[in-house]
Amino acid sequence: MARKITVSVDHDVCVGNAMCVTIATKAFELNDERQSAPANPDDDTEELILEAAENCPVAAITVTDADTGEQLFP
């Protein structure tokens, strides 16, 4: 069974590049300010979500194991 993860986006850092939305199409969406926002992280694979976080040009995405609290990225 896949582990449950939580995703957060620091809107003070996010520049709206939308790379995350392109890579993990279900886990992220753009808000009204055209910044990334978590959508449905359970609907994309952990691998896609981590890839999206790794490709954020300003490292605005944090991925955490929901059960243990371990930070998976950055």
C-alpha positions as CSV (number, residue, x, y, z in Angstrom):
1,M,0.0,0.0,0.0
2,A,1.3,3.5,-0.9
3,R,2.1,5.8,2.0
4,K,-0.1,8.8,2.6
5,I,1.7,12.1,2.0
6,T,0.8,15.7,2.6
7,V,1.9,18.5,0.3
8,S,2.2,22.2,1.1
9,V,3.2,25.2,-1.0
10,D,4.9,28.3,0.3
11,H,3.0,31.1,-1.4
12,D,5.6,33.7,-0.3
13,V,8.1,31.8,-2.5
14,C,5.9,30.4,-5.3
15,V,6.3,32.3,-8.6
16,G,3.5,30.4,-10.5
17,N,5.8,28.6,-12.9
18,A,3.2,25.7,-13.0
19,M,5.8,23.0,-13.5
20,C,4.2,21.1,-10.6
21,V,0.8,21.3,-12.3
22,T,2.3,20.0,-15.5
23,I,4.0,17.0,-13.8
24,A,1.5,16.0,-11.1
25,T,-1.7,17.0,-12.8
26,K,-4.1,15.8,-10.0
27,A,-2.0,16.7,-7.0
28,F,-1.6,20.4,-7.8
29,E,-3.8,23.2,-9.2
30,L,-3.3,26.9,-9.7
31,N,-5.2,29.3,-7.4
32,D,-6.7,32.7,-8.3
33,E,-3.2,34.3,-8.0
34,R,-1.8,31.7,-10.4
35,Q,0.2,30.1,-7.7
36,S,0.4,26.4,-7.0
37,A,-1.9,24.9,-4.4
38,P,-2.3,21.3,-3.3
39,A,-5.3,19.7,-4.9
40,N,-5.6,15.9,-4.5
41,P,-2.3,14.4,-3.6
42,D,-3.9,11.0,-3.1
43,D,-4.8,11.0,-6.9
44,D,-1.2,11.1,-8.1
45,T,1.7,8.8,-7.3
46,E,4.3,9.7,-4.7
47,E,6.9,9.6,-7.5
48,L,5.1,12.2,-9.6
49,I,4.5,14.5,-6.6
50,L,8.2,14.3,-5.6
51,E,9.2,14.9,-9.2
52,A,7.0,18.0,-9.3
53,A,8.5,19.2,-6.0
54,E,12.0,18.6,-7.3
55,N,11.3,20.5,-10.5
56,C,9.9,23.6,-8.7
57,P,12.4,26.4,-9.7
58,V,12.1,28.1,-6.3
59,A,11.7,25.1,-4.0
60,A,8.3,26.2,-2.8
61,I,6.9,22.7,-2.3
62,T,7.2,20.6,0.8
63,V,6.3,16.9,0.8
64,T,5.8,15.1,4.1
65,D,4.9,11.6,5.2
66,A,1.4,12.1,6.8
67,D,1.9,9.3,9.3
68,T,5.4,9.8,10.5
69,G,5.8,13.5,9.9
70,E,9.1,12.8,8.0
71,Q,9.9,15.5,5.5
72,L,10.4,13.8,2.1
73,F,11.3,16.9,0.2
74,P,13.2,19.2,0.4
